[in-house]
Amino acid sequence: MGRHFEVRAAAMQKTANQKAKVYSRYSKEILMAAKNGEPDPEMNQTLKKVIERAKANNVPADVIKRAIEKAKSNDTENYSSARYEGFGSGGGSSIIIDCLTDNPNRTIANLRACFNKAHAKLGVGGSVSFNYEHTGLIVIDYDDEEAMMDALIMAEVDLRDIEVEDGVMTITVEPQDLSKAKEAIEQLIPGVEFRVMEDTMLANDTVELEGEDLDLFKRLVTLLDDVDDVQNIYHNVSNLNA
């Protein structure tokens, strides 16, 4: 169904390539969700959903617990979300950067430095994101497309697409149905392990870069990945890891 799995997987690039980055990212999200409501996931649906995604991405229970305990304390640490958009040095490449920051001035200065070093250009809000889909994305080892479709439909999940490639299934749903889809999949496949379970942005169209343009875009992503405030990076370059 739909676009080829490899294209979709290549289009969705996140900063979560290293465990430390994953843990830091989810710690911030959990902290903010707990501070903005009850620090109890049974009473705070936003917090519950963040914790579910954290567990699906192998964040240890003690990391989750520390973030919740921090929210319960009098700690004044606080973050606000910010999205930045921009363009690579050539070839129609584009990029979206989601941040959680306690100092927006520092964040934009750090991002601008990354873009300058990679000969890239920051854009205004909406200059890139209009060409991306906000999507709930799940990737698991499973190949029975019909059984999965039946399970998700029975659970009243708003399903967008299912693709299977070499025994790996990619499921896209409406973002608000991500948790509902997770529960349906766990009922269908007890003990399932999620390769990916994310609220993400997928490019509608992808590009391939060559030569210096590709090298500069790789540099941009690497530099951005090292910025502490950066939570997620999404782009439309299909051969970044080639």
C-alpha distance (Angstrom), angle and dihedral (degrees) to the residues before:
residue distance angle dihedral
M1 . . .
G2 3.80 . .
R3 3.77 123.9 .
H4 3.77 122.5 6.5
F5 3.80 115.8 -89.3
E6 3.82 94.2 -122.6
V7 3.79 91.9 53.8
R8 3.78 92.1 50.0
A9 3.80 93.0 45.6
A10 3.80 92.0 49.1
A11 3.79 91.6 47.8
M12 3.78 92.2 56.2
Q13 3.80 108.3 68.3
K14 3.79 119.2 167.0
T15 3.76 132.8 -175.7
A16 3.79 88.9 -123.3
N17 3.82 94.7 102.9
Q18 3.80 96.7 117.4
K19 3.78 128.0 50.8
A20 3.79 94.0 -128.2
K21 3.79 90.6 54.8
V22 3.82 91.8 48.1
Y23 3.80 92.4 50.0
S24 3.79 93.1 47.1
R25 3.77 91.8 47.6
Y26 3.78 95.4 51.9
S27 3.79 93.0 40.9
K28 3.80 88.8 60.1
E29 3.80 93.2 45.6
I30 3.80 92.7 48.4
L31 3.80 92.0 46.1
M32 3.80 92.2 52.4
A33 3.81 94.5 43.9
A34 3.81 90.7 50.3
K35 3.81 93.1 46.3
N36 3.79 93.0 48.9
G37 3.82 92.6 54.5
E38 3.78 140.5 -2.6
P39 3.82 113.2 -30.2
D40 3.82 87.6 -130.7
P41 3.83 116.8 93.9
E42 3.80 91.0 -150.4
M43 3.79 89.0 61.0
N44 3.79 98.6 33.5
Q45 3.81 114.6 58.1
T46 3.80 93.8 -172.7
L47 3.79 90.3 55.2
K48 3.81 91.0 45.4
K49 3.80 92.1 53.8
V50 3.80 93.2 48.2
I51 3.81 90.7 50.1
E52 3.82 90.7 49.5
R53 3.79 90.7 53.1
A54 3.80 91.1 45.4
K55 3.82 91.8 52.8
A56 3.80 91.4 46.4
N57 3.81 87.8 54.8
N58 3.82 91.9 51.1
V59 3.80 98.5 -106.0
P60 3.83 106.3 163.0
A61 3.80 119.8 -112.1
D62 3.81 91.9 -120.2
V63 3.83 91.3 57.8
I64 3.80 89.6 52.0
K65 3.81 92.0 46.1
R66 3.82 93.1 50.1
A67 3.79 91.8 52.1
I68 3.82 91.7 51.2
E69 3.81 92.4 46.2
K70 3.80 89.3 50.1
A71 3.80 89.6 54.1
K72 3.81 90.0 51.5
S73 3.80 92.2 52.9
N74 3.77 127.4 75.8
D75 3.79 90.8 -99.7
T76 3.81 109.5 143.7
E77 3.80 95.6 -153.1
N78 3.78 108.5 130.9
Y79 3.78 136.1 169.7
S80 3.77 136.9 -163.1
S81 3.79 125.7 -157.0
A82 3.79 122.1 -118.0
R83 3.79 133.3 176.4
Y84 3.79 124.4 -152.5
E85 3.79 127.9 -172.8
G86 3.77 133.7 -163.3
F87 3.79 151.9 148.7
G88 3.78 135.0 -105.3
S89 3.78 123.2 -124.0
G90 3.81 94.1 -89.1
G91 3.77 149.7 -28.6
G92 3.79 97.6 68.6
S93 3.81 94.4 -71.8
S94 3.80 118.1 161.1
I95 3.78 136.3 -177.6
I96 3.81 140.3 -164.4
I97 3.80 122.3 -157.0
D98 3.81 122.1 -165.0
C99 3.79 116.3 -162.7
L100 3.79 139.8 -175.8
T101 3.78 108.0 -155.0
D102 3.79 142.2 171.8
N103 3.81 90.7 -164.4
P104 3.84 116.2 38.9
N105 3.80 92.9 -175.4
R106 3.79 91.2 57.2
T107 3.79 91.6 45.4
I108 3.80 96.6 52.3
A109 3.81 90.9 44.7
N110 3.81 90.6 53.2
L111 3.80 92.6 46.4
R112 3.80 92.5 47.6
A113 3.80 89.7 52.9
C114 3.83 89.9 52.8
F115 3.79 92.0 50.5
N116 3.80 92.7 47.3
K117 3.81 93.0 50.7
A118 3.82 90.4 51.3
H119 3.83 95.1 44.2
A120 3.79 88.3 -117.4
K121 3.79 130.2 136.1
L122 3.79 132.0 -126.7
G123 3.80 113.0 -135.1
V124 3.77 134.4 -157.7
G125 3.79 123.1 -93.8
G126 3.80 111.1 -71.5
S127 3.81 95.3 16.8
V128 3.82 91.3 111.8
S129 3.81 109.1 11.3
F130 3.82 93.5 70.0
N131 3.81 86.6 74.6
Y132 3.81 95.0 52.4
E133 3.80 131.9 78.0
H134 3.79 121.3 -131.2
T135 3.80 99.6 -134.3
G136 3.78 144.1 169.8
L137 3.82 104.8 -128.5
I138 3.81 127.7 -165.1
V139 3.81 126.2 176.2
I140 3.81 121.4 -173.3
D141 3.81 140.9 155.0
Y142 3.81 101.9 -97.9
D143 3.79 135.2 111.3
D144 3.82 108.7 -170.8
E145 3.78 99.5 104.3
E146 3.80 94.8 173.7
A147 3.80 94.4 51.9
M148 3.80 91.0 48.0
M149 3.78 93.0 49.0
D150 3.81 91.5 50.2
A151 3.83 91.7 48.9
L152 3.79 93.5 50.1
I153 3.78 94.2 45.1
M154 3.82 90.8 49.3
A155 3.81 88.3 52.1
E156 3.82 89.1 52.2
V157 3.79 92.4 -118.3
D158 3.80 114.2 164.4
L159 3.80 95.6 -124.4
R160 3.78 120.4 -161.4
D161 3.78 103.9 176.8
I162 3.80 146.5 -18.2
E163 3.80 123.0 -157.2
V164 3.81 130.0 178.0
E165 3.79 124.2 -161.7
D166 3.83 123.4 169.4
G167 3.80 92.8 -21.5
V168 3.80 93.8 -48.1
M169 3.79 117.0 116.8
T170 3.80 123.4 -154.9
I171 3.79 115.7 -163.5
T172 3.78 124.7 -171.8
V173 3.79 121.9 -167.6
E174 3.77 138.6 164.2
P175 3.83 106.2 -71.6
Q176 3.81 94.2 -119.0
D177 3.83 89.6 57.3
L178 3.81 96.5 54.9
S179 3.82 94.9 103.4
K180 3.80 91.9 43.6
A181 3.81 89.8 51.8
K182 3.81 91.1 49.1
E183 3.80 91.2 54.0
A184 3.82 92.3 48.3
I185 3.81 91.5 49.7
E186 3.81 92.2 49.0
Q187 3.80 89.5 53.1
L188 3.80 91.5 48.9
I189 3.83 94.8 43.9
P190 3.83 112.0 28.2
G191 3.79 110.9 -150.9
V192 3.80 93.6 15.9
E193 3.80 116.3 168.1
F194 3.79 117.4 -143.4
R195 3.78 116.6 -137.4
V196 3.80 88.0 -170.7
M197 3.78 133.2 3.8
E198 3.76 109.8 168.1
D199 3.75 145.8 146.7
T200 3.78 95.0 -132.0
M201 3.80 149.6 156.4
L202 3.81 119.3 -112.6
A203 3.79 122.9 -167.3
N204 3.80 115.4 -120.3
D205 3.81 90.1 -145.9
T206 3.79 129.7 25.2
V207 3.80 133.0 -153.8
E208 3.80 135.2 -156.2
L209 3.78 118.3 -135.5
E210 3.80 128.1 -156.2
G211 3.78 138.7 -162.7
E212 3.79 117.9 -18.7
D213 3.82 93.5 -0.8
L214 3.80 90.4 58.7
D215 3.80 92.9 44.9
L216 3.81 91.7 50.4
F217 3.79 93.0 47.9
K218 3.81 90.8 50.7
R219 3.79 87.7 50.7
L220 3.81 91.1 50.8
V221 3.80 92.9 52.4
T222 3.81 92.2 45.9
L223 3.81 92.4 49.8
L224 3.81 92.7 47.2
D225 3.80 90.7 47.5
D226 3.82 88.7 60.1
V227 3.82 93.4 56.0
D228 3.80 108.2 102.0
D229 3.81 94.2 -145.6
V230 3.82 93.4 56.1
Q231 3.80 112.7 102.8
N232 3.80 103.2 171.2
I233 3.77 138.6 5.7
Y234 3.80 122.3 -159.8
H235 3.79 125.5 -178.7
N236 3.78 143.7 161.4
V237 3.83 101.3 -124.4
S238 3.80 107.5 118.9
N239 3.82 97.8 -170.6
L240 3.80 100.8 45.3
N241 3.81 92.3 118.6
A242 3.79 96.3 36.7
